[in-house]
Amino acid sequence: MSFEPLLGRLEALVERAEALLPPAHQEPCWADFVAYRWRRQGERGRLQPIVHPHGIRLDQLHGIDRQKGLIVRNTQQFVQGLPANNVLLWGSRGTGKSSLIKALLNAYAGDGLRLVEVEKHHLVDLPDIVAPLYYRPERFILYCDDLSFEGDDPSYKALKVVLDGSLSAAPENVLVYATSNRRHLLPEYMTENEQARNLGGEIHHGEAVEEKISLSERFGLWLSFYPFNQDEYLAIVHRWLESLGVPAGDPAAITRAALQWALARGSRSGRSAWQFARDWAGRAALGE
């Protein structure tokens, strides 16, 4: 009896199955890239190099000098192998939270700093993400942008483990820098205040409140970002126009147009200032 037809069918079946599987794990080329993104493929994940990371610089960010000074100092401690904290940047949208983290990479990549972007729904993979980083000489920031959780979201517990460690110690060369619009990362409800109680003059928070605060408290450094006032917004506009090489022109016309731009978007933010500056620079180049 010939088994060749059966073997041929088995080989064809194996080939079809292999085509459905993600590629075998490959170690990133650490020397060639400074930024990575965690990608899931089926049941596996891998660190995907970011070929063209954002090029924003620290000196291009204005109106957030206090926050910049604190996170720069913390990052300097980290890249020098000194004790440093995980950082939570929270507050108003468009005020420079994400840009500040990206600028840190450009400032300290030469000192061994590396950035790993992790999306919220991949936080459950944090143990797998961190495992290959333990014995690397580089210093890694896990960057979680626009982070927030619902009350029943299991991924925030995975984040707790990396922030504080479990039975395994958290890696000495890994920190978490996260941005969020929420100070405590989880939704807060009026009914939770009803769970607070007074015992002999001592206030006891409800268990739901304690659970939410416990996550954000694992970040040793909190940086708060607030909307810019009109003068700060206009100053940021002019700095961006200057960096884009736009001639001074009529200051009154620029001010009027920039305020109208912000009013139309309902926000005097650094993002609005950047978007207006790009629009104005483009129009100026067209001769409008």
Phi, psi and omega in degrees: 000131182269132179261001184300316178300320180294317178297322178297319179293321178296318178297318179296321179295318178297317179298318179293321179293319180297328179294335180274343182277149174293158179298153179300148182298133177236136177294131178299153176276090189298331184284341188261344185224152180246350181227144183220160177227132179282125181238136176262139174224100185066234181271358183248161175224162179207159176272112181264123179297143173262111188289322183235080179293159181301138186260014183295145182248158180300323183286355176268354182260122186235156178083002180228042186297321181295311180297319180298316181298320182291316183284330175295316179298315180299320181288324176298317176301318183295311184290340177270006178079016179266163177301138180210165187250154164293150188234133172247118176256112185229154177141203189296149180291149174072020183256009172103011183297305181292320181298326180295319179292318179297322180293328178298322178299315180294330181283327190238009177301324179293342178263010177099006180284137176229149182242132177239113180275128181234120177285155187303318184285359175254006182296335177296343179270005186306318177302321179289326180292319186283329188308312182284356183266346188308314189254015176281148178283341181288167176249125189249132170254122171276116187257115179245109185265142175054055188273129172199156184227153167271163187300329183258017182281120183285343187290337181290338176288326175295323178294321178303319183296317181290325181291320186246346184083159174245229171292331174272137180290144175295143182300138181289338183257021180229131171233161176248124171245118184236145174246148181200154171274350182249133181294322182255008171071341181244153179295146180240139185235151179300325183297337180291333176294334180289342180278346177291146182218157183248117179240106179060034179089353179262131182272129177244120178287155175293158183298325180296320179294316180299320180297320183288319180293328184297331179287308183294332179291345178284349171272118184288335182236120176255130175240122183261137180238130184238159179301148179279147171281178187297317181295319179295317179300313181294324178297320179294320178303311184292326178292322178291320178298321178296317181291335178273359177074028180278130177303152185306313177065209182266108182302322181295320180293320179295316180299313181298314181293321181294321179291322177296321178299313180295321180296321181295332181261354179067027184204125170262078184244167175297327178294317178298320179297318179295317180294319177296317182299320178295318179296315181295318180297318178296317179294321179296322180292331177279354178085018178281000000 
